Amino acid sequence: MSMSVYTVTQVNRYIKAVLDEIPHIKNVYIKGEISNFKHYNSGHMYFTLKDSASQLKCVMFSGDNYKLRFRPENGMKVICFGQIGVYERDGVYQLYVRDMHADGVGDLHIAFEQLKAKLEAEGLFDSSHRKPIPLYPRKIGVATSNNGAAVEDIKNIITRRYPMCEIIIAPTVVQGDAAPADIVRSLQLLDSIDGVDTIIVGRGGGSLEDLWAFNTEEVARAVFACKTPVISAVGHETDTTICDFVADLRAPTPSAAAELAVPDITNEKQRVANLSAAISELLYAKIEMAENKLSLVKNNSPLADTDRFFENLHADIENSHSRILLLFQSKIANAENRLFGAARALNALSPLAVLGRGYSITKKDGKVVRSSNDIETGDAVSITLSDGIALAEVTEVTHNG
């Protein structure tokens, strides 16, 4: 009896050919939980789908997975669409995934939460990065579609509320695959224009899919990179985007963004008028207070009767003059008395006074002769009298005792 022998390759190729011809596994939807997920540098994704009883190997090539809105993760429940086939080399059958959706929660919702968590962890949502919106802007840049109600609402509100502000519109694609790149371009353009104080970026309402460009990473980073303060105004009041979290200020609608970007000129004029009135009232009150104080000083001071004031002042000066004169005369008299007393005392001690009483002073060689021992017979001496000097010669010296 003859026996057929096949090679491994032939068997694997046969099984692959059989599976390739089964219609209901060519385009099949399979749901399960992702495990063993790997995303290689080549861009290909390899993972396992499992449920409570079984598991199935899966591959999703880069040509298919680049379209995914979210990043697959272990533990995520998904619905995969693709074809069951055999990888001949390993003899392993697997699901070749061409598309993937979240099971139970939408793809966009997952992508939103993933990007939100990533950017928040990097600090892009921190309030410390937020720049204040200028109170009185000169120029406002608007990045939005040049057609539609949103741009018209913004222009009308700004023109009505603050007509001196210039509006610069950067026509922008805000929906579809080309929207993220175009929004980034408009933001960079407006941020580079000299004198632009505030940028409004946004669009009118729509579905989550319609607003998705404002939930992309490139738009979020472009908003964060702007040196000019950015107001995010995407959709309706209930819509929230990643752009809102990164912007310096979030407005619930484009119309609200226009109101937040500029003051109301009518209110400003009224505020100035109120301040002017308050300042005038304060000044008048201060002037009146100063006048009352001046009047009080005038009526209760010597200046109230100038004639009497100067009369009293003149009398005070005369009295002071008399007192000073008497004091000066008294001091002179005391000084004269002290001088005369001193003169008398000096005169009593003066040799001249002694001479005046009949005494004389004898000198030998200019020295006063105080004793008979100071002279000898034949010495020449001078005798000082009260009214002159006599020269004499000693003829005899007699010593007492």
Disulfide bonds with the S-S distance in Angstrom:
none
